[in-house]
């Protein structure tokens, strides 16, 4: 009875439409799962371990039926592989070991509008309840499918709702699917997918769900994903989307050590006395010294006062001290700024964030060029 409170639609009556409605409306869904892949050639099964979160899409999002996070791992003789797939509000992320793929609708809509769009056709997404609802809608309406629905039966000795579905194309069995559901909530308990039965390419997937409940959504914003997978975003992010999108947002709060072993701290909505240029610099990059010189040149030539925060990647104090020399007025030299760079979406250095007195990012500059001081002056003069 307590389980029934987790989900908005009960199994009191109705046919497969009731199952579709319940799966579609599952809010703040959470479950563990194991996915066993059996191959016809024999050999060891491939077993994935998953954790799933999903909730129906909001804010008028028509690209997908739900926002989700799927965390997975696979243990083989060569070690453990792991990754995640996530989607929310037109933003898609897929991590596989040392690669992070990103797609953002407002930057490039094509991956979201293809025949097999990234947000709904990626590995494991068909295990989410909202995706299962869409799949069952096809089973119920497509003439290539036939099915039976038993709303209250026994499956391996347990009370269950069971759907058996078969797809035949041109007279040949293409797929057999068994859906075993909780008879009260219609949430999935076990799914068996047999693809190309009887052929040389036959494949069986057995999905067992564990611990289904209602939980706070995870990874439904970029900030939540970065907090959950900081190393992935810091090391493997390949695009500047996040940095480009910082315009109009508050500079993230931070607390970083200075060269003199003190700490420089500010809250997310704290104001500055004058506009600030935050310069992310890697001391090992060949242009580091020129970058510092150009920024200081811009600061001296500005018709109004600006402050500079040199945010260095890494913790080599002596190397940074040699690069910067004597700090000038209006400067802060900060160390170990990887976390701030990650929070801002900085993936290459040097990168520069221009912040107004209100603490809001006004503009960005990516990369070094010989006219850097002129560019900084132009962008800060209009504040």
ChimeraX attribute file (.defattr): number of C-alpha atoms within 10 A of each C-alpha:
attribute: neighborCount
match mode: 1-to-1
recipient: residues
	/A:1	7
	/A:2	5
	/A:3	12
	/A:4	15
	/A:5	12
	/A:6	17
	/A:7	20
	/A:8	14
	/A:9	20
	/A:10	16
	/A:11	19
	/A:12	10
	/A:13	10
	/A:14	9
	/A:15	11
	/A:16	20
	/A:17	14
	/A:18	19
	/A:19	28
	/A:20	22
	/A:21	19
	/A:22	22
	/A:23	27
	/A:24	22
	/A:25	19
	/A:26	25
	/A:27	23
	/A:28	19
	/A:29	25
	/A:30	25
	/A:31	21
	/A:32	18
	/A:33	20
	/A:34	18
	/A:35	23
	/A:36	17
	/A:37	17
	/A:38	18
	/A:39	16
	/A:40	14
	/A:41	10
	/A:42	7
	/A:43	8
	/A:44	9
	/A:45	12
	/A:46	14
	/A:47	18
	/A:48	17
	/A:49	17
	/A:50	21
	/A:51	18
	/A:52	26
	/A:53	28
	/A:54	31
	/A:55	26
	/A:56	19
	/A:57	19
	/A:58	13
	/A:59	6
	/A:60	7
	/A:61	14
	/A:62	11
	/A:63	17
	/A:64	20
	/A:65	21
	/A:66	26
	/A:67	28
	/A:68	30
	/A:69	25
	/A:70	25
	/A:71	18
	/A:72	22
	/A:73	17
	/A:74	15
	/A:75	13
	/A:76	9
	/A:77	5
	/A:78	6
	/A:79	7
	/A:80	10
	/A:81	14
	/A:82	16
	/A:83	19
	/A:84	22
	/A:85	23
	/A:86	27
	/A:87	27
	/A:88	24
	/A:89	19
	/A:90	18
	/A:91	20
	/A:92	22
	/A:93	19
	/A:94	21
	/A:95	21
	/A:96	15
	/A:97	14
	/A:98	12
	/A:99	15
	/A:100	19
	/A:101	14
	/A:102	17
	/A:103	21
	/A:104	18
	/A:105	15
	/A:106	8
	/A:107	10
	/A:108	10
	/A:109	12
	/A:110	12
	/A:111	15
	/A:112	20
	/A:113	13
	/A:114	9
	/A:115	8
	/A:116	11
	/A:117	14
	/A:118	19
	/A:119	27
	/A:120	18
	/A:121	12
	/A:122	13
	/A:123	13
	/A:124	16
	/A:125	19
	/A:126	15
	/A:127	19
	/A:128	26
	/A:129	30
	/A:130	28
	/A:131	21
	/A:132	20
	/A:133	25
	/A:134	17
	/A:135	13
	/A:136	21
	/A:137	16
	/A:138	13
	/A:139	18
	/A:140	18
	/A:141	10
	/A:142	11
	/A:143	11
	/A:144	16
	/A:145	18
	/A:146	15
	/A:147	16
	/A:148	13
	/A:149	15
	/A:150	15
	/A:151	25
	/A:152	15
	/A:153	14
	/A:154	13
	/A:155	12
	/A:156	7
	/A:157	7
	/A:158	10
	/A:159	16
	/A:160	22
	/A:161	25
	/A:162	25
	/A:163	19
	/A:164	15
	/A:165	19
	/A:166	17
	/A:167	20
	/A:168	14
	/A:169	11
	/A:170	7
	/A:171	8
	/A:172	10
	/A:173	17
	/A:174	19
	/A:175	19
	/A:176	20
	/A:177	19
	/A:178	18
	/A:179	22
	/A:180	24
	/A:181	23
	/A:182	20
	/A:183	22
	/A:184	19
	/A:185	24
	/A:186	27
	/A:187	25
	/A:188	25
	/A:189	21
	/A:190	20
	/A:191	20
	/A:192	18
	/A:193	18
	/A:194	20
	/A:195	18
	/A:196	17
	/A:197	17
	/A:198	12
	/A:199	11
	/A:200	10
	/A:201	11
	/A:202	16
	/A:203	18
	/A:204	19
	/A:205	19
	/A:206	18
	/A:207	22
	/A:208	17
	/A:209	21
	/A:210	16
	/A:211	11
	/A:212	18
	/A:213	17
	/A:214	19
	/A:215	14
	/A:216	12
	/A:217	19
	/A:218	20
	/A:219	23
	/A:220	19
	/A:221	16
	/A:222	17
	/A:223	13
	/A:224	13
	/A:225	18
	/A:226	17
	/A:227	13
	/A:228	13
	/A:229	15
	/A:230	15
	/A:231	13
	/A:232	19
	/A:233	21
	/A:234	18
	/A:235	14
	/A:236	15
	/A:237	22
	/A:238	15
	/A:239	16
	/A:240	14
	/A:241	16
	/A:242	16
	/A:243	22
	/A:244	16
	/A:245	14
	/A:246	20
	/A:247	17
	/A:248	12
	/A:249	14
	/A:250	19
	/A:251	26
	/A:252	18
	/A:253	14
	/A:254	15
	/A:255	14
	/A:256	20
	/A:257	17
	/A:258	18
	/A:259	17
	/A:260	9
	/A:261	11
	/A:262	10
	/A:263	14
	/A:264	14
	/A:265	12
	/A:266	16
	/A:267	13
	/A:268	14
	/A:269	14
	/A:270	15
	/A:271	16
	/A:272	16
	/A:273	12
	/A:274	17
	/A:275	24
	/A:276	22
	/A:277	24
	/A:278	19
	/A:279	24
	/A:280	26
	/A:281	25
	/A:282	20
	/A:283	20
	/A:284	12
	/A:285	11
	/A:286	9
	/A:287	17
	/A:288	20
	/A:289	16
	/A:290	15
	/A:291	23
	/A:292	17
	/A:293	16
	/A:294	20
	/A:295	22
	/A:296	16
	/A:297	16
	/A:298	19
	/A:299	22
	/A:300	14
	/A:301	13
	/A:302	16
	/A:303	11
	/A:304	12
	/A:305	14
	/A:306	24
	/A:307	20
	/A:308	21
	/A:309	17
	/A:310	22
	/A:311	26
	/A:312	25
	/A:313	22
	/A:314	17
	/A:315	16
	/A:316	13
	/A:317	17
	/A:318	10
	/A:319	12
	/A:320	23
	/A:321	13
	/A:322	11
	/A:323	15
	/A:324	16
	/A:325	8
	/A:326	8
	/A:327	10
	/A:328	11
	/A:329	8
	/A:330	13
	/A:331	16
	/A:332	17
	/A:333	20
	/A:334	26
	/A:335	22
	/A:336	17
	/A:337	22
	/A:338	20
	/A:339	17
	/A:340	19
	/A:341	22
	/A:342	21
	/A:343	23
	/A:344	19
	/A:345	21
	/A:346	27
	/A:347	21
	/A:348	16
	/A:349	20
	/A:350	24
	/A:351	21
	/A:352	24
	/A:353	26
	/A:354	24
	/A:355	28
	/A:356	22
	/A:357	16
	/A:358	16
	/A:359	25
	/A:360	23
	/A:361	22
	/A:362	22
	/A:363	21
	/A:364	20
	/A:365	17
	/A:366	18
	/A:367	12
	/A:368	17
	/A:369	13
	/A:370	10
	/A:371	9
	/A:372	19
	/A:373	22
	/A:374	15
	/A:375	16
	/A:376	23
	/A:377	20
	/A:378	13
	/A:379	14
	/A:380	23
	/A:381	13
	/A:382	7
	/A:383	12
